Amino acid sequence: MATETQATTPTEDAVRAALATVNDPEIHRPITDLGMVKSIAIAPDGTVDVGIYLTVSGCPLRETITANVTEAVQRVPGAASVRVELDVMSDEQRRELATSLRGGKAEREIPFAQPGSLTRVYCVASGKGGVGKSSVTVNLAASMAADGLKVGVVDADIYGHSVPRMLGADGQPTQVEDMIMPPSAQGVKVISIGMFTPGNSPVVWRGPMLHRALQQFLADVYWGDLDVLLLDLPPGTGDIAISVAQLIPNAEILVVTTPQQAAAEVAERAGSIAVQTHQKIAGVIENMSGMPCPHCDEMVDVFGTGGGKQVAEGLTRTTGTDVPVLGGIPIDLRLREGGDAGKPVVLSDPDSPAGAALRDVAGKLGARERGLAGMSLGLTPSNKF
């Protein structure tokens, strides 16, 4: 009987291998790699006791971690039952974790501004408010995430933050030492000043505070290895647009406009900031470009026509480089409903006119390779040839 019990009792190696399949829901890395496994004890009757360190006391995802650990260990052959005991990391353990997540560097730095970064950074800009810039940002992010890319969104519209609601992100950031773990929604990591202000309180800050807030969102938030980072900028060419150019000089600009000529003129002016900041303009997106008639499906040009083309041509002349029109997004009631409900239309109704158009633009941006353009390869010319 003792031999039979010994043969069916799970080993510690088997339990640890099972725990290696459990990812921290915020950091998205195995808990075994993060030093979160405190202890493993296996009783002769197959009962497995697992001690888990939480990064912070009162972790909002403690129940998720407990459930995931329990489920993983229960799959180990011979595990009769699983008991999970939660503890909290010490200050020293949290410091070690933060340093590990930064790649062994204790100092803060913006990973997307480093020479080795392969993350594509897009700043979604507009000349004026009300053109649907945030709706476009959220849907592009959700679409790219649905296609398998690792995507993050910074709600840099400090005064008019709306990305969390539109993306359905109701979670709160978790702080580990001086590092912030962003919540996720629709497969997208997101951070917004609205997550740090009570209720619907306004943000009344001047330029230096805005710059510092943006710097914290980029340097102090643990984003992981992103394929794409989108920044939803405030309208115009103010402090935030200038700060972004300073903090992430390799970021590209996406200009959102409507077909209306007045809006196009302002959008062209906003895009022209790229000349002064030496940034590349990835393209122009024309939002609200006509509304399908509910009776005959003919497009009704509610806001006129040609605004996106006008902006692209104007920016092409100004910058001396080709600036394409990436797509036109028709007026669609489902786009607005999705934003209010926190379910982007590219997910809730991907084949709708707006959903299809947004997915097409996201496909163009997401298909671009994570290239080495502009990066130093550390090569020295040789005279031996």
FISELO-546377 format. One record per residue (C-alpha): residue number from 1; x, y, z. Coordinates in Angstrom, 3 decimals. Each point is the difference from the previous one (the first is absolute). Layout:
N
NODE   nr        px        py        pz
NODE  NUM         X         Y         Z
...
***
This chain:
385
NODE   nr        px        py        pz
NODE    1     0.000     0.000     0.000
NODE    2     2.863     2.396     0.814
NODE    3     1.479    -0.573    -3.440
NODE    4    -3.342     0.718    -1.667
NODE    5    -0.461     3.228     1.999
NODE    6     3.506     1.122    -0.849
NODE    7    -0.585    -0.690    -3.698
NODE    8    -3.165     2.089    -0.147
NODE    9     1.144     2.897     2.172
NODE   10     0.980     3.022    -2.136
NODE   11     3.592     1.151     0.114
NODE   12     1.104     3.524     0.794
NODE   13     1.535     0.296    -3.466
NODE   14    -3.347    -0.873    -1.586
NODE   15    -1.814     2.576     2.137
NODE   16     2.587     2.668    -0.773
NODE   17    -0.294    -0.779    -3.716
NODE   18    -3.764     0.488     0.285
NODE   19     0.492     3.318     1.790
NODE   20     2.292     1.108    -2.828
NODE   21    -3.081    -0.014    -2.254
NODE   22    -1.742     2.580     2.199
NODE   23     0.593     3.592    -1.041
NODE   24    -0.429     2.971     2.292
NODE   25    -3.152     1.673    -1.401
NODE   26     1.587     3.463     0.082
NODE   27     3.619    -0.670    -0.948
NODE   28    -0.856    -2.852    -2.394
NODE   29     3.044    -2.061     0.909
NODE   30     0.214    -3.364     1.845
NODE   31    -0.282     0.337     3.769
NODE   32     3.011    -2.298     0.321
NODE   33     2.133     2.528    -1.891
NODE   34    -1.242     2.868     2.174
NODE   35     0.940    -1.594     3.336
NODE   36    -3.664    -0.288     1.005
NODE   37     0.155    -3.678     1.049
NODE   38     0.695     0.000     3.725
NODE   39    -0.288    -3.690     0.817
NODE   40    -1.219    -3.390    -1.191
NODE   41    -0.979    -2.761     2.426
NODE   42    -1.381    -3.386    -1.022
NODE   43    -1.728    -2.333     2.471
NODE   44     0.039    -3.807    -0.359
NODE   45    -3.732     0.049    -0.859
NODE   46     0.654     2.232    -3.026
NODE   47    -1.043     3.301     1.593
NODE   48     2.119     2.822    -1.431
NODE   49     0.532     3.204     1.993
NODE   50     1.344     2.903    -2.050
NODE   51     1.170     3.290     1.469
NODE   52    -0.204     2.976    -2.346
NODE   53     1.447     3.473     0.474
NODE   54    -2.204     2.869    -1.178
NODE   55     1.860     3.061    -1.205
NODE   56    -2.052     2.327     2.213
NODE   57    -2.410    -0.309     2.887
NODE   58    -3.622     0.103    -1.115
NODE   59     0.885    -1.043    -3.548
NODE   60    -3.216     0.445    -2.051
NODE   61     0.698    -3.220    -1.931
NODE   62     0.683    -2.265     2.963
NODE   63    -3.050    -2.153    -0.737
NODE   64     1.054    -0.391    -3.633
NODE   65     3.499    -1.080     1.040
NODE   66    -1.404    -2.466     2.537
NODE   67    -2.362    -1.514    -2.561
NODE   68     2.693    -0.286    -2.679
NODE   69     2.496    -1.619     2.373
NODE   70    -2.607    -2.445     1.270
NODE   71    -1.064    -0.971    -3.507
NODE   72     3.584    -0.520    -1.186
NODE   73     1.072    -2.144     2.951
NODE   74    -3.180    -2.096    -0.104
NODE   75     1.058    -1.197    -3.441
NODE   76     3.170    -1.575     1.442
NODE   77    -0.382    -3.812     0.154
NODE   78    -0.517    -1.126     3.575
NODE   79    -1.119     3.377     1.360
NODE   80    -3.009    -0.841     2.169
NODE   81    -0.730     3.558     1.133
NODE   82     1.648     3.411    -0.110
NODE   83     0.213     2.654     2.679
NODE   84     1.390     3.444    -0.805
NODE   85     1.334     2.302     2.716
NODE   86     0.673     3.622    -0.930
NODE   87     2.744     2.157     1.458
NODE   88     1.404     3.405    -0.960
NODE   89     3.473     0.797    -1.315
NODE   90     2.364     1.901     2.249
NODE   91     1.333     3.405    -1.045
NODE   92     3.285    -1.608    -1.025
NODE   93    -1.772    -2.623    -2.124
NODE   94    -2.019     2.700    -1.761
NODE   95     3.157     1.986    -0.725
NODE   96     1.634    -3.100    -1.465
NODE   97    -3.098    -0.660    -2.121
NODE   98    -0.094     3.575    -1.298
NODE   99     3.708    -0.145    -0.885
NODE  100    -0.519    -3.345    -1.740
NODE  101    -2.891     1.332    -2.056
NODE  102     2.161     2.921    -1.103
NODE  103     2.579    -2.438    -1.328
NODE  104     2.343     0.349     2.954
NODE  105    -0.014     3.801    -0.080
NODE  106    -1.085     1.729     3.174
NODE  107    -0.311     3.444    -1.590
NODE  108    -3.117     1.125    -1.835
NODE  109     0.122     0.345    -3.733
NODE  110    -2.493     0.095    -2.851
NODE  111     0.407    -3.354    -1.775
NODE  112    -1.570     1.240    -3.249
NODE  113     2.642     2.713    -0.357
NODE  114     2.937    -2.400     0.285
NODE  115     2.059    -0.861    -3.114
NODE  116    -0.897    -3.690     0.273
NODE  117    -3.775     0.502     0.208
NODE  118    -2.015    -1.756    -2.703
NODE  119    -3.354     1.362     1.180
NODE  120    -1.852     2.080    -2.572
NODE  121    -1.288     3.153     1.682
NODE  122    -2.896     1.915    -1.557
NODE  123    -1.221     3.356     1.303
NODE  124    -3.623     0.502    -1.010
NODE  125    -0.435     3.749    -0.482
NODE  126    -2.652     2.408    -1.216
NODE  127    -0.224     3.703    -0.548
NODE  128    -3.287     0.428     1.859
NODE  129    -2.186    -1.952     2.352
NODE  130    -3.089    -1.925    -0.995
NODE  131     1.450    -1.756    -3.052
NODE  132    -0.048    -3.451     1.627
NODE  133     3.707    -0.290     0.769
NODE  134    -0.523    -2.086     3.143
NODE  135    -2.497    -2.299    -1.715
NODE  136     2.524    -0.629    -2.754
NODE  137     2.792    -0.659     2.526
NODE  138    -2.011    -2.500     2.015
NODE  139    -1.231    -1.912    -3.033
NODE  140     3.442    -0.154    -1.613
NODE  141     1.427    -1.365     3.261
NODE  142    -2.753    -2.601     0.444
NODE  143     0.257    -1.111    -3.617
NODE  144     3.775    -0.462     0.124
NODE  145    -0.265    -1.885     3.298
NODE  146    -2.646    -2.281    -1.534
NODE  147     2.482    -0.726    -2.802
NODE  148     2.488    -1.287     2.562
NODE  149     2.179     3.064     0.563
NODE  150     1.061     1.172     3.466
NODE  151    -1.498     3.472     0.272
NODE  152     0.017     2.804     2.551
NODE  153    -1.880     3.318     0.120
NODE  154     0.990     3.153     1.861
NODE  155    -2.953     2.331     0.508
NODE  156     2.111     3.133    -0.344
NODE  157    -3.057     2.244    -0.391
NODE  158     0.441     1.124     3.592
NODE  159    -2.898     2.469     0.025
NODE  160    -2.429    -2.051    -2.080
NODE  161     0.881    -3.570     0.940
NODE  162    -2.559    -2.507    -1.294
NODE  163     1.955    -3.070    -1.102
NODE  164    -0.752    -2.218     3.065
NODE  165    -3.765     0.297    -0.504
NODE  166     0.198    -0.568    -3.750
NODE  167     2.258    -3.022     0.439
NODE  168    -1.995    -1.427     2.898
NODE  169     2.965     0.241     2.364
NODE  170    -1.470     0.162     3.496
NODE  171     3.019    -1.438     1.824
NODE  172     2.436     2.050     2.035
NODE  173     3.801     0.138    -0.280
NODE  174     2.048    -1.837     2.619
NODE  175     3.201     1.535     1.336
NODE  176     3.059    -2.170     0.681
NODE  177     2.635     2.234     1.583
NODE  178     0.296     2.863    -2.520
NODE  179    -1.330    -2.098    -2.888
NODE  180    -3.632     0.053    -1.150
NODE  181    -1.776    -3.063    -1.385
NODE  182    -2.644     1.170    -2.506
NODE  183    -3.402    -1.696    -0.232
NODE  184    -0.999    -1.722    -3.229
NODE  185    -3.224    -0.001    -1.999
NODE  186    -0.759    -1.646    -3.346
NODE  187     3.569    -1.332     0.070
NODE  188     1.419     3.544     0.174
NODE  189     2.068     1.449     2.860
NODE  190    -1.209     3.500     0.813
NODE  191     0.937     2.866     2.302
NODE  192    -1.846     3.276     0.500
NODE  193     0.049     2.921     2.392
NODE  194    -3.675    -0.820     0.581
NODE  195     1.124    -3.073     1.945
NODE  196     1.677     2.249     2.576
NODE  197    -2.664     2.690     0.461
NODE  198    -3.152    -0.451     2.111
NODE  199    -3.283    -0.201    -1.868
NODE  200    -0.244     2.369    -2.929
NODE  201     2.266     2.646     1.526
NODE  202     1.697     2.354    -2.460
NODE  203     3.781     0.133    -0.327
NODE  204     1.298     3.553     0.462
NODE  205     3.695    -0.146    -0.801
NODE  206     2.571     2.152    -1.759
NODE  207     2.677    -1.075    -2.473
NODE  208     2.708    -1.376     2.354
NODE  209    -2.496    -2.227     1.833
NODE  210    -1.391    -1.268    -3.300
NODE  211     3.508    -0.880    -1.150
NODE  212     0.736    -1.845     3.234
NODE  213    -3.271    -1.950    -0.182
NODE  214     0.729    -1.108    -3.549
NODE  215     3.556    -0.932     0.963
NODE  216    -1.337    -2.175     2.827
NODE  217    -2.460    -1.724    -2.338
NODE  218     2.865    -0.896    -2.322
NODE  219     2.788    -0.785     2.478
NODE  220    -1.696    -1.191     3.188
NODE  221    -2.688    -2.205    -1.557
NODE  222     1.041    -3.583    -0.689
NODE  223    -1.063    -0.501    -3.628
NODE  224     1.968    -3.132    -0.770
NODE  225     1.117    -0.741    -3.554
NODE  226    -2.605     1.840    -2.066
NODE  227    -0.352    -0.238    -3.753
NODE  228    -1.956     3.267    -0.165
NODE  229    -0.548     2.921     2.375
NODE  230    -2.724     2.531    -0.807
NODE  231    -0.183     3.419     1.664
NODE  232    -3.316     1.840    -0.117
NODE  233     1.181     3.624    -0.044
NODE  234    -2.027     3.096     0.909
NODE  235    -1.216     2.095    -2.951
NODE  236     2.380     2.620    -1.346
NODE  237     3.720     0.598     0.356
NODE  238     0.369     0.675     3.704
NODE  239     2.240    -1.191     2.811
NODE  240    -0.731    -3.716    -0.315
NODE  241     0.829    -0.158    -3.716
NODE  242     3.317     1.726     0.679
NODE  243     0.744    -2.256     2.988
NODE  244    -0.661    -3.127    -2.048
NODE  245     2.485     1.182    -2.634
NODE  246     2.607     0.518     2.721
NODE  247    -0.644    -3.251     1.866
NODE  248    -0.546    -2.329    -2.992
NODE  249     1.636     1.657    -3.025
NODE  250    -0.496    -3.143    -2.099
NODE  251    -3.806     0.125     0.365
NODE  252    -2.026     0.384    -3.190
NODE  253    -3.059     2.197    -0.359
NODE  254    -3.455    -1.102    -1.127
NODE  255    -2.171     2.985    -0.914
NODE  256    -3.770    -0.374     0.424
NODE  257    -2.311     2.441    -1.759
NODE  258    -3.527     0.236    -1.354
NODE  259    -0.844     0.820    -3.650
NODE  260    -1.036     3.525     1.005
NODE  261     2.377     2.573    -1.476
NODE  262     0.238     2.022     3.213
NODE  263     0.978    -3.116     1.951
NODE  264     2.475    -1.015    -2.709
NODE  265     1.798     3.334     0.161
NODE  266     0.443    -0.312     3.761
NODE  267     1.073    -3.651    -0.291
NODE  268     2.639     0.917    -2.577
NODE  269     1.331     2.606     2.391
NODE  270     0.199    -2.602     2.797
NODE  271     1.805    -2.474    -2.245
NODE  272     2.513     2.627    -1.073
NODE  273     1.520    -0.097     3.481
NODE  274     1.899    -3.047    -1.303
NODE  275     2.232     2.352    -1.991
NODE  276     1.154     1.731     3.180
NODE  277     0.245    -3.187     2.086
NODE  278     1.616    -2.045    -2.808
NODE  279    -2.599    -2.745     0.305
NODE  280    -1.452    -2.124    -2.765
NODE  281    -3.683     0.216    -0.922
NODE  282    -1.320    -3.536    -0.473
NODE  283    -3.142     1.175    -1.752
NODE  284    -3.389     1.683     0.147
NODE  285    -3.266    -1.599     1.095
NODE  286    -3.227     1.664    -1.130
NODE  287    -2.733    -0.618     2.569
NODE  288    -3.719     0.634    -0.594
NODE  289     0.588    -0.281    -3.739
NODE  290    -3.617    -0.305    -1.042
NODE  291    -3.032    -1.804     1.402
NODE  292    -1.718    -2.924    -1.740
NODE  293    -3.633     0.868    -0.688
NODE  294    -2.186    -2.374     2.079
NODE  295    -2.403    -0.357    -2.953
NODE  296     2.181    -0.293    -3.100
NODE  297     3.566    -0.474     1.354
NODE  298     1.180     3.003    -2.014
NODE  299     2.685     1.993     1.816
NODE  300    -1.145     3.366     1.340
NODE  301     2.877     2.476     0.400
NODE  302    -1.113     1.539     3.270
NODE  303     3.309     1.801     0.579
NODE  304     0.981     0.506    -3.616
NODE  305     2.712    -1.856    -1.885
NODE  306     3.721     0.062    -0.582
NODE  307     1.237     1.092     3.411
NODE  308     2.285    -2.979     0.509
NODE  309     1.493     0.322    -3.474
NODE  310     0.523     3.729     0.519
NODE  311     1.875    -0.604     3.276
NODE  312     2.157    -2.753    -1.521
NODE  313     0.931     2.119    -3.020
NODE  314     0.753     3.029     2.156
NODE  315     2.213    -2.006     2.367
NODE  316     1.752    -1.637    -2.931
NODE  317     0.953     3.465    -1.290
NODE  318     0.990     1.245     3.452
NODE  319     2.115    -2.972     1.017
NODE  320     1.370    -0.925    -3.400
NODE  321    -0.942    -3.653     0.558
NODE  322    -2.981    -2.010    -1.158
NODE  323    -2.829     0.112     2.554
NODE  324    -2.738    -2.491    -0.910
NODE  325    -3.700    -0.048     0.794
NODE  326    -0.242    -3.236     1.967
NODE  327    -3.778    -0.238    -0.199
NODE  328    -3.388     1.601     0.419
NODE  329    -2.290    -0.960     2.895
NODE  330    -3.713     0.462    -0.776
NODE  331    -2.475     1.329     2.548
NODE  332    -1.434    -3.042     1.747
NODE  333    -2.342    -0.067     2.987
NODE  334     1.661    -3.215     1.184
NODE  335     3.334     1.795     0.346
NODE  336    -1.497     2.428     2.495
NODE  337    -1.927    -2.740     1.816
NODE  338     3.149    -2.087     0.323
NODE  339     1.891     2.905     1.536
NODE  340    -2.720     0.618     2.567
NODE  341    -0.236    -3.684     0.880
NODE  342     3.762    -0.594     0.179
NODE  343    -0.123    -2.484    -2.876
NODE  344     1.852     1.291    -3.097
NODE  345    -1.944    -0.492    -3.229
NODE  346     2.916    -1.935    -1.543
NODE  347    -0.836    -2.722     2.545
NODE  348    -3.760     0.353     0.450
NODE  349    -0.824     0.402    -3.708
NODE  350     3.206    -0.452    -2.011
NODE  351    -1.807    -0.226    -3.363
NODE  352    -1.934     3.244     0.426
NODE  353     1.096     2.865    -2.299
NODE  354     1.926     1.761     2.782
NODE  355     1.341    -3.246     1.466
NODE  356     1.296    -1.224    -3.357
NODE  357     1.616     3.361    -0.821
NODE  358     1.735     0.198     3.372
NODE  359     1.241    -3.586    -0.256
NODE  360     1.426     0.817    -3.421
NODE  361     1.972     2.952     1.390
NODE  362     1.158    -2.064     2.988
NODE  363     1.164    -2.712    -2.374
NODE  364     2.151     2.474    -1.925
NODE  365     1.611     1.358     3.158
NODE  366     0.334    -3.350     1.750
NODE  367     1.507    -1.755    -3.012
NODE  368     3.045     2.249     0.000
NODE  369     3.082    -1.900     1.109
NODE  370     1.728     0.690     3.286
NODE  371     2.993     1.329    -1.853
NODE  372     3.477     1.234     0.828
NODE  373    -0.297     3.245    -1.959
NODE  374     1.985     2.753     1.654
NODE  375     1.616    -2.352     2.504
NODE  376     3.727    -0.340     0.536
NODE  377     1.147    -3.504    -0.870
NODE  378     3.404     0.416     1.626
NODE  379     1.877    -0.695    -3.237
NODE  380     3.364     1.533    -0.823
NODE  381     1.211     0.344    -3.611
NODE  382     3.029    -2.102    -0.829
NODE  383     2.901     0.842    -2.321
NODE  384     0.986    -3.621    -0.582
NODE  385    -1.801    -0.255    -3.322
***
